[in-house]
Amino acid sequence: MFKGDAVERVEATTFREGLLQACRVLDAHKEEVNALNVFPVPDGDTGTNMSLTMQSAAEAVSKAPEDIEAMAKALGNGSLMGARGNSGVILSQLCRGLAQSLKGKEVILLSDIAEALESARAKAYKAVMQPTEGTILTIARAMSGFAVQNQHEYSDIVAFLKDILCHANHVLQQTPDMLAELKEAGVVDAGGQGLIYLLCGFVEHLSGEDLHSLLEQSKTQSPQVETTSQGRVQALKTEKAFFVSFQIENIERDRMLRHLEHYGVLESIKETQNGFFVEAYTDAPVKLITSQDKRGDLKEIHVLSTREHALRQSEQKESPNKTPEPVHQGKALSRYGFVAVCMGEGFCSLFRDMMVNEIVSGGQTMNPSTKDLLDAVERVPAETVFILPNNKNIILAAEQVHELTEKNVVVIPTRSMPEGIMALFNFDDTADAKSNERRMTTSLEEILTGQVTYAVRDSEVNGVSVKTGDRIGLLNGEIVLTDAQDEVLVERLIEAYQKPEHTLITIYVGHDADADKAQKLSDTLALRWPDCEVECIHGGQPVYSYIFSME
């Protein structure tokens, strides 16, 4: 592509190089994206997780045949297998939705772009149980919304994509008004910024331009599009809440359309042997159907939300997932097995002692990919495999595994290693999988987990102001205290949150903690809370000098 050329189609070679350039641009800006993280603890930062996810996708795309469909499929599969952290999993779902819409395409036309972006948005929103606005999902929605509403106003793909990019970047600047924690930290959403850089890289390859100045300009100015009558009709469709389809007989076409337009916007009409097959968008499906039923004979009525209709359209194009070959062919499988994510030789030893089959190295600073978890599941010689993510940023990646294997996979939403241990204590090998899932998940309500670490950036969270390097205390993942000494933080956290029903306090000593100070802390806690049993165990975990639980 050369600057100034009107682009009416994207060929396979250009598509591949555009995707690879998108990955390079994101990787070049990953530290900038990392710096937008509002939480100041050392963790698997958003930019790093998104970049690693796309590196896996780029490797798959590089090996794919010179074919749009094959490359898109490689993009979806590669990103899913490499997905790390919540941002990486959501990004993989965007890639998979994009891939679904490109099935059967030999080239990409301008008319395909809005469908691809909407398919990506729908797939990602479906993957998240409670979508939060002000995140990467909002930016994906901004891209698809602008594309669907304005696609008929463009003839040049590059101009279209530039304006989609500018609109989405303009919306990104508004994310602090959507999420209080972003406003408090004075930053835009990190995942959304990463998605902007991905699209920017793709468009830069198509245009041959450096779009830095365009991004700066679009922060304060959204593109203005003069909408034609065709564009206005398309916008009306996307604004309606429901999609309706029906067959109708014994009615004149003009009469049927006249009454349909009172309650909806026509999508398509086809003649059948005795009448018409009609598709329309509406906010009042009952009124529309009743109006038609009074004037003709209705058959085969279907009503979906507009969002569900878009999702079903994209899913109809999705090829069945290829299931990896089981590792244990020919061997008898146990009824149950376990995969746990953990770090620290002490914790790993504890999980192995509790009959965990596979340990996946990872945690706060390095989130394992979906493929890492899938490979571990396949190595477990069991029909049902329980996954203990032991970190809130790994749960979503773990939940993707079930559709990639023939095994029954159950994810217990453990947010810390002590929660994983608690879940295992409540496992019953005589019960069925569903009962164990309920028992293990419910048991997590009986434990509080505290952590002591250091701040990697200045921030103010939950009213607690922290500076880089400060020692900070967390309870169930939330920053609640700061202090100069780690041992004092542990004691203060227990003092503030210990409940009368707690009978056991367990201290897991980190890799960098002083053993003598740890023992002294344990003795102090035993004296202060004589009704509680206090255990001091070597966890060996990095980053956190102390992890403790109260149960």
N, C-alpha and C positions, 0 to 999 in steps of 0.2 A: 504493500500500500504506500502511496505517496501523498504527501500533503497537498490538499487541493482537489484530489480526485473524489468524485461522488461515489460512494460505496453502496451498491444495491444488493450485494450478496457476500456472504463470508464462506469461502471455500475451506476444505478440511485442513490444508496446510496452514492457512491463516488462523483458523480456529485453534490449532495446536499451539502455534507460536504465541498467540494472544494469551492463552491460558498459562503458558510457561512464563511469559512476561508478567502476568498478574501475580504469580507466585513470587517472582523475583522482587517486584515492587513491595509486596507485603513484607517479605523477609528483610528488605533494606530499611523498613520503617518499624520493625517489630519492637525495638527498644522505645521508640516514641509511643507506640501503643501500650507497651508495658507501663510506661510512666503515668498513664491515665488511670490505672487501677486505683480505686478509692480505698481499698483495704490495705493497711500498711504492713501486714505480716509477710514474711518470706513465703512465696507460694509459686505455683506454676502460672506465671503471668499470662494474661490474655494474648498478647502479641506473640509470645513464644508458642503457646498452644495452637493458635491459629496457623502460624507459620509451619510448625511441625505437621499439622494436619494436611496442609496444602503441599508440603514437600512429598508426602506419601502419595497424594493425588498426582503431582507432577511426574513422579517416577512412573506411575501407572499410565498416564497419558503419553509419556515419551515412548513407551513400549507398544502402544496400541497401533493397530493398522491405520492407514491413511483414509479414514472414514469418519464422518461426523458422528454417527451413531456409536461406533466403537469407542471413539475418544470420549464421548459424553458418558458412556457406560463406565469407562475406566476412571473418569473423573469422580463419578458417584461412588464406585466401589473402593477406589484408592483413598478417597477422603474418609469414608466410613471406617475402613480398616485402620487408618492412621489417626482417627479422631482422638484428641486429648482434651480433657476438661470440658466443662459445659459449653464454652464458646466454640471449641473444636467440633463437638457433637452437633450443635446447631448449624455450624458452617457445613458439616457433612450432609445434613438434611437439605440444606439449600442446594448443594451440588447434586444430590440425588433427585430432587424435584426438577432441577434443570435438565438432568439426563433423561428423565421420563418424558419430558415434552419434546425432546429431540430424537426420539426413537423413529426410525424410518426416514430421517432427513438426509439428503445427499448434499445439500447446501443450506445455509441459514439465510432466510430472507428477512426483511424488516418486519413482516407480519408475524414471524416466528418469535420475535424477541419478547413482545408483551406476554405471549402465552408461556414462554420459558420462565420469565420472571414471576409470573403469577403462580405457576406450578411450583417454583422454588419456595415462594412465600407460604403457600398452602401446606406444603410438606413440612416445613420448619415449624409452623404454628401448631400443626397436629402433633409434633414430637414433644412439645412442651406442655405439661399438664396444666399449668397456670401461666400463660404468656404474660410477660410484664412489659408495659410500654416504656419507652426511654432506653431500650436496649437494641441489640443487633436486629431483633425482630422488627422493631419500628422502622429501621432503615431499609430492611428488605421490603416491608410493606410500602414505604415511600417510593422505592424503585418500581415495584409492580404497579402501584396505583397510578403513578405518572405515566408509565408506559401504556397501560390499558386505556387510560382516558385520552391520551394524545397520539396514539400510534397512527391515526389516519391523517395527521397533519404533517407528516414527514415523508420524504422520498429518499433521504440519505441516511444510511445506518449510522455513520459516524456522528452526524449532527444530532440524531435521535439519542444515541448513547451519551453524548456530551451533556445534553439537557437532562437526561435521567440522572447522570452523575451529579450535576449541579443542584438539581432539586433535592436529591438525597443528602447531599452535603449541607444544604441549607437546613433541612430537617434535623440533621445531626446536631447543629448548633442549638437547637431547641430542646435537646434531651435533658439538660439540667432542670428545665421547667417541668419535666415529666417525672423525674426521680429525685427525691429530696437529698439522697446521699451524693448524687452528682453535683447538685447545687451547693451542698455543704463543702464539698472538696474543690469546687470551682473548675470542674473538668467536664468534657463531653464523654459519652459512653465509649469505652475502649473497643468492645466488639463491633459497634457500629463504625468506628473509625477504621478498624481493620478491613471491614467490608468495602468501605469507600476506597481504600488503597488497592484492593483487588480489582474492582471495576476500573479504577484509574489506570492500572497497568494494562488491562485488556484494551481500553480505548486508546491509550498511548501507542500501542503496537499498530492498531488499525489506522490511526491518524498520522503517525510519524511525528507527533508533537510532544513537547514537554507541557503537561497540563497543570503545573504547580500554580501558575498565576490564575488559571481558571478556578482552581479549588479555593484560592484565597478570595477571589471575587465573589464566588457563590456562597461564601459564609454569610454575607449580608444581603445578597440579592438572588432570588429564585428566578429561573427562566420564565419569561412571559410567552405564552403560546396563544396565537389567535385561532380559536376553535371554529371549525367549519360545521355545517349541519350534520355531516356524518360523524364527526367527533362528538358532537353534543348527544347524538343518539347513543353512541357507545358509552359515554359517561353516564347517561341515564340508566343503562342496563346495569353497570357495575354498582350503582348506588342502591339498587333494589335489594331487598333482603332475601327474596325467594326466587327459585327457578321452577317453573311449572311446565310440564309436557302432558299432552292429552291427544286422543283421537276423537274426532267429532264427525257425525254423519247427519245427513238430512238438513243441511243449512247452506245458504249461499255464502260464498267466500267474502263478498263485500260486507254483508250483514255481520258475519262472524268477526271480521277485523274491526268493524266500527265499534262493536261493543267491547272487544278486547282492549282497545286503546283507552277506554275509560279507566281501566284498572291496571294496565301494565304496558310493557314495551315488547314488541314482537322481536324474537330472535330468528326464527325460521318457520316456514310453512311449506309442506309438501303434500301434493295430491295423493290420495289413496284410492282404492277401488270404489269406495262409497262416500268419500268425504276428504278430510284433511288430517294430517298429523302436524300439530302446532307446538312450538316451544316459545316461551315468553318469560320475561322477568317481571316481578310484581312485589309490592309491599302488602297486597291484600289477596292472597291466594284463594280464600274462601269466597270472597265477593266475585272474583274473576271467574271461578269455576261455576258458581251459582248462576251468574249472568249467562254463561254459555249453555248451561244445562236447561235453562228456560227456553232456549231457542233452537236447540239441536239435541242429538242423542250422543252423550259423552261415553267414551270407553277408555280404559287403561290410563287413568289419571295418576300422575306422579308429581310429588312436591318435595323439593330439597331446598336447604339453605343455599344461597348463592356460593358461599364458601365451600360447602360440601360438594356442590356440582362441579366446581373448578377442580377440587381435589380428585373426584372420581374420574373426570376427564383425563387428568394426568396419570392416574393409577391404571387406567385401561391400557396405557402404552408401556407400562412397566413389565419387563420380562421377569419370569419367576426367578427367585434367587437360587443360585447354585449352592448347594450345601457342601461344605468341605467333607472330604472322605474321613470317616471316623478313624482315629489312631488305633483303636483297640479291636479291629475286625477279627472275628474268630475267637475272642476271649469273652468269658462270662463277665457281665457288668454287675457291679454292686448296685444296691438300691439307691444309695445316696453318696454324694461326695461334696467336697468344699474347695473353693478358691478364695483366698484372702489377699488383699493388698496391704502390705506393711513395709516399714523400714526400721532398721535397728536389729542387731543380732539377738538381743534379749526378747523383743516382741516376736521375731520370726520363730525363735525356739518355742515360745509359749503357744503360738498357733499350731506348730507341728505337733506339740505334745497333746493338743486338743483334737488331733486327727484330721487336720487340714491337709488335703492332698497336694495342693499347689500354692506356693507363695509367689505373688507377683510383686516385684520390687517397685515401690512407688509411694507417693503420698503428696504432701503439700507442695513440695518444690519441684516434683516431676510426676505429672499425671500419666499413668500408662495409657496406651492407645486401646481402642476397641479390639484391634488385632491381638495385642498382648493378652487381653482377657480371653478372647476367643481361643487362642492357642492353648492357654492354660486349661480352659474348660474341656477342650478336645483331648488333653492328656489325662484327664481324670477318668478312671475306669468305672463310671457310674451312669445310671440312666437319668437321674435327677441331680443337678449340680447347683448348690447354693453359692452365690457370689457375695462376699462381704467387702464392699468398696472401701469402707473405713475412712472416707473423706467425702464431704458433700460435693466436691468438684469432680468426683469420679463416678457418682451414682448414675448420671445420665449416659455416660459411655458404657457402663455395665448393662444398662437396660437395652442397649442395641444388640447385645449378643444373641438373644433368644431367636431372632429371625435369621441368624447365620449358621445355626446348628440344628441337627435333628434331636439333640438332647433337650430334656425339659430343664430350663434354666430359671432359677428363682433368685431374684436380687433382694437381699435384705438391706434396707437403706441405712446402713451404719455410717455415721459421720466421723467416727474416731476409732482408734484401735481398741480402747476399752469397751466401746459399744460392741465391737466385733466379738470380743471375749464374752461379754454379757449374752449376746445372741447365741453363741455356741453352748454356753451353760444351760440354756433353755431349750436346746434341741432334744427331741425325743425320737430315737430311731425306731420305735414301734408305731409312731403316728404317720399319717399320710403327709404328702408334701404341703397341701393347703393348710392343714392344721399346724404344721411346723412353721410355715410362713407367718401365720397369725401369732403363734406363741413367741417366736423370735422377734418379730416386729413390735409386738406389745411390750415385751420386756425392756425395750429401749426407753420407755417412759419412766423406768425405775432407776435410771442412772444419770448422774451429772458428770460431765467431763470438763476438767480444767487444764489449761496449758499455759506455760510461761515461755516467752520467746522475746525477740527484739524487733523494733520497728525499722523498716527499710526505707521509709519516706515520711516526711512531715504530713500530718493529717489530723482531722478532727472527726471522730466517729462516736456516735451515741453520746455526744456531749463530753467525750474524753479527748483532750488535746494531747497529741504525742509528737515528739521530734525524732528525727532519724537517730537510731542507736538506743533510744529509750527501751528499758525493760518493760514489757507489757504482759498483763494477765488476761486470759480469755476464759469465758465460761460458755460451754456449748457453742464455741466458734465465734462468740461476740466479745469484743474488747470491753472490759469493765473497769480495769485498774492499771495504774502504773506505779512503779517503785524503783528504787535504786538497786535493791537486792532481790534475787530470784526467790530465795527461801522465804523472805518476808512476804512476797507476793503470794506464794502458795498458802501461807498461814492466813493472810488477809482474805483470800478468796474462800477458803474453807469457813472462816469465821462469818463471812457475809452470807454464804449460801448453804451451809450445812443445816439439815433438817433433823428433827427428833427421830424420824423413822429411819434415818441412815445408820447402819450398823457396821459398815466396812469402808475404810478409807485406804485406797491403794495408790502408792506413789511409784511411778515409773521413772527411773533416773536416766537422763539423757547421756549421750556420748561425751559431751563437754562439761558435764556437771562435776563438781568436786565430791568425791565419795564420802569424805569425812563430814562435809557440810550436809550432805544428803542424810547420813545416819543421824546427825544431830537434829535435823529437821524432823525425821521420823520419831525420835525420842520426845521432842517437844510436842508433837501432835498427839502422841499417846498420853502424855500428861494432861494436855488441855481437854481432850475428849476421851476420858477413861471408859465411857460406855461403848465406844467404837473400837473395833479391831483395826489396827493400823499395820499395813504391810508395805515394805520397801523392797522393790524389785528392780533389777537392772533391765532397762528397756533398750538402752544403746541407741535411741533414736537421734538423728541429727536435728538441727534447727531448734528443737524444743528442749531446753535444759531439764524441764520437768513436765510430765503429763500425769495427771492424777484423776481418780474417779471416786465418787461417793455413791454408795448404793445401799 
